[in-house]
């Protein structure tokens, strides 16, 4: 609602195609706070379409707009009306443009088809999906577009009423967060505060849940399974899943992932993440990407899968592939939780911050290398910034709960199944040959115990398992005293493990998404590249900290 000149051209284009439209003038509250009132009735007359004032975050006007759209669709189905339209009501275009469109529409409607008409357009016209006038506007898009922008400016001036208001703090802050000299330090503060809050809340919840489980649920499970399952090996295997597996989920997955999702939802709902994309434009140019790549990369902080699909906003396959490579190297919420939970309780929050810095350096270095190997140029950044505003608690809770519920329902069965498989391997002794096979790589190159390599490999199923399974494996390998990671791994080993877990091969869901978007060969190439980067970085860090 506060940017009609920028958004009305899209409405005009849909209208010119002969499509039925319902207009939602959204963010109406933001427009009014800046002294902009819209004459909705007059705008509806100009567009020959219903216009509704909406505030999407609060649900204001949304139901009325959707109901109007449903009503229009029902009326058209009931009357058998099609989308073909011979005239444009209240035509705003110049007579010259009208003649050209009308002449071309007549040719398209009567045939024969013009030689310069795209086959897809003719097929849509024949199927009744577009009117002859609409098809003509598509073919004359380059001529019509400047006219639409001029009309949008004129109509916006006609329907807007401006009043003087005092500049809001949020508007002044918006300018500060996108200016490099003030925005970059602020970005650092926001990132540090978010990480600190995730650490504090996650650590507290982890301790409470683990203590409660160990004191109440674990003894009961052990007794019940011991009575119902008389075979010791089978009973122990079952307890791997029901006791150790679920305990690892409660003490790691739930506290840290839930805390991270809440903070991510706050940053999204405030509009701050888009400002961070503007700040990162110059960095992305060095990586061969436009600044708009920041949006899917920011989404990757939550989950890599939707972030890879989000690369479709980029113009070329090269940009999409480079962005997807960086997305895979970006720690998602699951990998971030692994880094935080592995380092904060045993090495301190400053070491966790250092680990994230190292991961960022690895990603940027790998991105520079990929940009050098894959020639091409990036397109410029064009991004409309949403206004900064206070997050709405209900929206934040809904976003966080939706993501967290998906995580729990997906990760819990995987965690149970993986723990049972591991339990069977350990209780039968079949895990020993696997440990012997990976020992040269894991111990000699990375300086880690063999069980760490097994946990890293099985984390391919889901990244949260990198730490949860490590706890389960450690207890089986070293006894109950290893329920704390510090009992069998030094701070240096934990640092190496956290970095490798954050960078190494994507989870199976991410790999499948890469294959769906680019094909299996590029997907496997990206996976192999991340594995090589992770091993090289892990080996270098292991030697720097003196564990290999």
SULDARA-V887483 format. One record per helix or strand of 2 or more residues. SS is the DSSP state (H for helix, E for strand). FROM is the first residue (numbers start at 1). LEN is the number of residues. Records with the same first field share a line. If there is no record, write none. Layout:
SS: FROM-LEN + FROM-LEN
This chain:
H: 4-13 + 28-6 + 40-8 + 56-3 + 62-18 + 95-16 + 119-8 + 132-8 + 141-19 + 169-10 + 180-49 + 232-39 + 272-8 + 281-6 + 293-8 + 304-10 + 317-13 + 333-15 + 349-25 + 393-36 + 431-16 + 450-9 + 465-14 + 480-4 + 485-3 + 491-13 + 508-11 + 520-25
E: 23-3 + 36-3 + 51-3 + 160-3
